[in-house]
Amino acid sequence: QVQLVESGGGLVQPGGSLRLSCTASGISFSNKDVTAGWYRQAPGKQRELVALIHSGGTTVYIDSRQGRFTTSRDNAKNTVYLQMNSLKPEDTAVYYCNAVLGDATYWGQGTQVTVSS
C-alpha cells in the first residue's frame, strides 16, 4: 500500500519561508520510473501544479514559483521537499505531493500553508 505523508505546513508571515516534506512508503522516489510532484489548491480554485522532480533529479517549476520555490529529494529518507521562500499571501493553499508510476498516481492528504500578517 502506497502512502504519502506531507508535513511542514503552517502559518507564516509574508516574506517568510517554509519547508514542506513528503515521505513515502510503499513506493520509492529513487525508482527511475517515479516522478514526484507538488501541487496546491487554494479555496475556490482548481488544484495546480507547483513543481515536479524526476527520479534523475531533474526539476520543473511553474511560472513565478521558480526562484522562490525549490524541490529536492533525499533518497535515504524516501522524502521529497518543497522549500518555499519569499512567501506571498497568494501562496496560501493546501499543498499536496504526489507520485506517479506508470498509470498510477498517488496523493498525500495535503498540508495547509497560510501566508498572512
KETIDREN-23692 format. One line per 3 residues: number of its first residue (from 1); for each residue x, y, z of N, C-alpha, C. Coordinates in steps of 0.001 Angstrom, whole numbers, plus 500000, padded with zeros to 6 digits. Layout:
<pts>
NUM = X:Y:Z:X:Y:Z:X:Y:Z | ...
</pts>
This chain:
<pts>
1 = 500845:498813:500000:500000:500000:500000:500887:501246:500000 | 500579:502143:499089:501367:503368:498968:500770:504442:499860 | 501628:505104:500611:501211:506235:501421:502193:507371:501244
4 = 501644:508561:501099:502441:509782:501053:501968:510674:502184 | 502896:511130:502996:502533:511945:504154:503282:513270:504080 | 502499:514354:503929:503087:515685:503907:503163:516249:505315
7 = 504123:517133:505518:504238:517851:506783:504977:519151:506521 | 504950:520023:507528:505709:521261:507434:504889:522499:507146 | 503600:522334:506912:502769:523498:506670:502535:524289:507945
10 = 501909:525445:507772:501604:526274:508929:501317:527698:508525 | 501325:528554:509522:501083:529981:509332:502430:530707:509293 | 502605:531523:508276:503852:532269:508135:503532:533664:507645
13 = 504337:534622:508028:504132:535999:507589:504634:536183:506161 | 504080:537148:505451:504590:537438:504107:506097:537679:504135 | 506769:537116:503151:508224:537200:503099:508939:536076:503818
16 = 508184:535279:504557:508778:534178:505307:509005:532933:504470 | 509481:531901:505137:509830:530650:504455:509217:529459:505184 | 508967:528420:504422:508553:527130:504961:509199:526041:504120
19 = 509434:524915:504754:509874:523732:504019:508873:522607:504252 | 508271:522174:503177:507337:521052:503233:508085:519757:502949 | 507636:518703:503613:508210:517374:503403:507111:516423:502965
22 = 507490:515461:502180:506571:514406:501749:507338:513088:501831 | 506944:512270:502789:507605:510990:502998:506729:509868:502466 | 507344:508987:501706:506593:507921:501057:506879:506561:501681
25 = 505873:505725:501647:506033:504312:501967:505294:503519:500903 | 505831:502367:500571:505205:501551:499544:505596:501930:498130 | 506379:502967:497980:506881:503417:496684:508199:504138:496940
28 = 509114:504019:495991:510425:504624:496181:510613:505804:495242 | 510950:506954:495824:511215:508127:494993:512489:507957:494165 | 513328:507018:494518:514547:506805:493739:514312:505883:492545
31 = 513135:505309:492460:512771:504485:491298:512820:505363:490059 | 513557:504924:489043:513743:505748:487845:512436:506025:487114 | 511417:505259:487427:510132:505436:486745:509143:506268:487566
34 = 509594:506793:488697:508713:507568:489570:509008:509062:489424 | 507958:509816:489219:508054:511275:489242:507236:511783:490424 | 507861:512634:491213:507166:513244:492348:506752:514662:491975
37 = 505628:515069:492504:505146:516405:492198:504580:517097:493415 | 504618:518400:493380:503968:519233:494395:502871:520039:493700 | 501698:520016:494298:500539:520745:493800:499984:521566:494945
40 = 499142:522509:494593:498457:523265:495630:497051:523597:495169 | 496191:523799:496154:494806:524155:495867:494366:525221:496849 | 494080:526386:496302:493578:527489:497109:492058:527406:497167
43 = 491440:528010:498188:489979:527963:498302:489298:528480:497043 | 488376:527700:496528:487625:528104:495354:488356:527982:494040 | 489549:527424:494078:490333:527298:492859:490670:525835:492593
46 = 491051:525581:491360:491454:524233:490998:492861:523932:491508 | 493111:522654:491695:494447:522236:492089:495415:522543:490946 | 496572:523095:491280:497533:523458:490256:498912:522898:490590
49 = 499644:522625:489529:500991:522099:489685:501943:523197:490142 | 502797:522852:491090:503807:523784:491579:505190:523390:491054 | 505542:522125:491213:506872:521672:490814:506867:520168:490654
52 = 507781:519699:489826:507999:518273:489624:509458:517960:489876 | 509714:516740:490344:511080:516270:490427:511108:514838:489914 | 511921:514640:488890:512027:513325:488288:513056:512498:489041
55 = 513042:511203:488791:513913:510311:489553:515380:510660:489363 | 515734:511192:488186:517125:511559:487939:517517:512864:488586 | 516558:513529:489202:516850:514786:489886:516438:516022:489116
58 = 516028:515839:487869:515583:516991:487079:514345:517605:487703 | 514333:518908:487813:513207:519598:488416:512552:520541:487409 | 511281:520729:487587:510490:521621:486746:509654:522490:487664
61 = 509630:523765:487416:508859:524692:488219:507869:525436:487329 | 506832:525863:487945:505763:526510:487203:505779:528010:487470 | 505876:528774:486398:505696:530221:486419:506530:530913:487489
64 = 505855:531746:488256:506544:532624:489187:507123:531894:490381 | 506747:530607:490542:507295:529899:491683:508796:529637:491507 | 509221:529567:490233:510638:529356:490004:511435:530518:490577
67 = 512438:530190:491335:513232:531211:492002:512827:531378:493449 | 511564:531158:493770:511127:531230:495163:510969:529836:495757 | 510583:528882:494937:510357:527521:495405:511447:526593:494852
70 = 511881:525671:495682:512876:524681:495279:512439:523313:495760 | 512430:522355:494870:512114:520995:495281:513371:520141:495229 | 513453:519207:496148:514617:518334:496225:514185:516992:496775
73 = 515121:516051:496780:514784:514695:497187:515910:514122:498030 | 515542:513373:499057:516503:512625:499868:516152:511152:499727 | 516931:510447:498931:516603:509047:498677:516698:508193:499941
76 = 517659:508502:500785:517840:507708:502002:516617:507785:502904 | 515947:508931:502879:514746:509116:503706:513473:508893:502912 | 513628:508619:501608:512470:508459:500729:511512:509626:500881
79 = 512080:510804:500835:511340:512033:501103:511662:513071:500038 | 510646:513790:499625:510851:514957:498773:510472:516200:499568 | 511103:517298:499190:510917:518539:499930:510490:519648:498969
82 = 509797:520624:499522:509493:521850:498806:509882:523001:499716 | 510982:523640:499380:511427:524823:500113:510762:526041:499488 | 510060:526788:500288:509330:527953:499794:509845:529197:500502
85 = 510361:530126:499728:510902:531371:500260:510100:532561:499747 | 510273:533678:500398:509595:534923:499995:508107:534680:499767 | 507493:534032:500717:506090:533658:500565:505180:534872:500504
88 = 504131:534738:499708:503163:535799:499492:501788:535320:499940 | 500900:536230:500266:499539:535803:500652:498882:534917:499597 | 499181:535168:498340:498577:534357:497279:499128:532933:497215
91 = 500148:532653:498014:500651:531280:498114:499832:530448:499098 | 498893:531083:499785:498043:530361:500724:497235:529295:500007 | 497348:528065:500486:496678:526940:499844:496965:525674:500646
94 = 496258:524617:500286:496635:523279:500754:497624:522731:499737 | 498752:522278:500222:499804:521757:499358:499810:520228:499433 | 499842:519635:498265:499818:518181:498148:501065:517690:497415
97 = 501540:516533:497821:502543:515879:496989:501903:514682:496311 | 502475:514302:495206:502013:513079:494560:503197:512325:493980 | 502945:511090:493643:503936:510239:492998:503255:509525:491843
100 = 503890:509575:490702:503347:508938:489511:504276:507814:489092 | 503681:506638:488935:504427:505461:488485:503584:504778:487431 | 503981:504898:486189:503186:504337:485101:501823:505002:485053
103 = 500778:504184:485108:499412:504705:485056:498859:505041:486441 | 499633:504801:487464:499155:505005:488825:499637:506339:489381 | 498721:507040:490023:499037:508309:490695:498594:508223:492138
106 = 499493:508572:493028:499223:508517:494456:499331:509917:495036 | 498422:510221:495979:498373:511549:496582:498520:511467:498089 | 499118:512494:498637:499105:512662:500073:497834:513363:500511
109 = 497716:513570:501816:496492:514156:502364:496512:515674:502328 | 497677:516246:502074:497791:517693:501993:498204:518329:503305 | 498833:519487:503185:499214:520264:504357:498896:521734:504083
112 = 498281:522381:505047:497827:523769:504878:498989:524736:505054 | 499099:525641:504108:500048:526755:504202:499239:528040:504164 | 499405:528863:505179:498706:530135:505255:499735:531239:505400
115 = 499691:532175:504461:500620:533309:504487:499813:534553:504832 | 500052:535068:506011:499254:536191:506479:499998:536922:507580 | 499756:538235:507637:500335:539015:508720:499356:539124:509876
</pts>
